[in-house]
Amino acid sequence: MGRTFFVGGNWKCNGTSEEIKKIVATLNAGQVPSQDVVEVVVSPPFVFLPLVKNELRSDFHVAAQNCWVKKGGAFTGEVSADMLVNLGIPWVILGHSERRAILGESNEFVGDKVAYALSQGLKVIACVGETLEQRESGSTMDVVAAQTKAIAERVKDWSNVVVAYEPVWAIGTGKVASPAQAQEVHAELRKWLQANVSAEVAASTRIIYGGSVSGANCKELAGQPDVDGFLVGGASLKPEFIDIIKAAEVKKSA
Ligand SMILES: O=C[C@H](O)COP(=O)(O)O
């Protein structure tokens, strides 16, 4: 089963409306492969979602960076999945390591969020990844498996899930995982899905890599058989994001 290359741009907590408009104008002018070759999703801060949705080219889509774990109500400061659906936002990023580490989101909480968002019709980019300490102690796969298990226990239909493997030590550090390191975890993760979910889900679910992806390193990473795309932070705010999207051509010619 073919896995369309997927490139997400996570703009995190950055930008003024003027800066956001400039980024959108750059994306709108970019020459990129067609949607059957690469699926592109950008994720601005909540407040800019309507602006970006209205101004962004129609072959790119929009994601929120988070949403609440259940239906809305008395949860000050939160945004519900229902609200995103109401606004016509198709995607949400859940379980980003910054939320796990800084805001204390547990594996179970992230699993609940993924299940609820999917139940409301959102598509989910679910993030997993180990810290440097965990990698150095040899527990990378245990950590990533536990994070994925908490999702698998709550989710039956994986067709609207993209898994983003983002080693925490590579995020915003300029210290990208080597293509071999990324491939190793992606392949293990796919094996885990095969053993614990199904062969079909393992074959069809896109596993994308995030952590210091740039115009300079994207092609080599994209050349790895189990790397199905990227979740890009810093570089997604810059024109080089277009070059990263074009890395999809590596797969096309593989
Ligand atoms: O969601 C994106 C990741 O946190 C990667 O961020 P980065 O590309 O700035 O390292």
The ligand as a MOL file (V3000), in Angstrom:
LIG
                    3D

  0  0  0     0  0            999 V3000
M  V30 BEGIN CTAB
M  V30 COUNTS 10 9 0 0 0
M  V30 BEGIN ATOM
M  V30 1 O 7.5030 19.6770 15.5040 0
M  V30 2 C 8.6380 19.8880 15.0610 0
M  V30 3 C 9.7950 19.4910 15.8040 0
M  V30 4 O 9.7070 19.8580 17.1390 0
M  V30 5 C 11.1090 19.7980 15.1540 0
M  V30 6 O 11.5420 21.1100 15.4090 0
M  V30 7 P 12.8940 21.6060 14.7060 0
M  V30 8 O 12.7480 21.2880 13.2370 0
M  V30 9 O 12.9490 23.0710 14.9760 0
M  V30 10 O 13.9970 20.8210 15.3170 0
M  V30 END ATOM
M  V30 BEGIN BOND
M  V30 1 2 1 2
M  V30 2 1 2 3
M  V30 3 1 3 4
M  V30 4 1 3 5
M  V30 5 1 5 6
M  V30 6 1 6 7
M  V30 7 2 7 8
M  V30 8 1 7 9
M  V30 9 1 7 10
M  V30 END BOND
M  V30 END CTAB
M  END
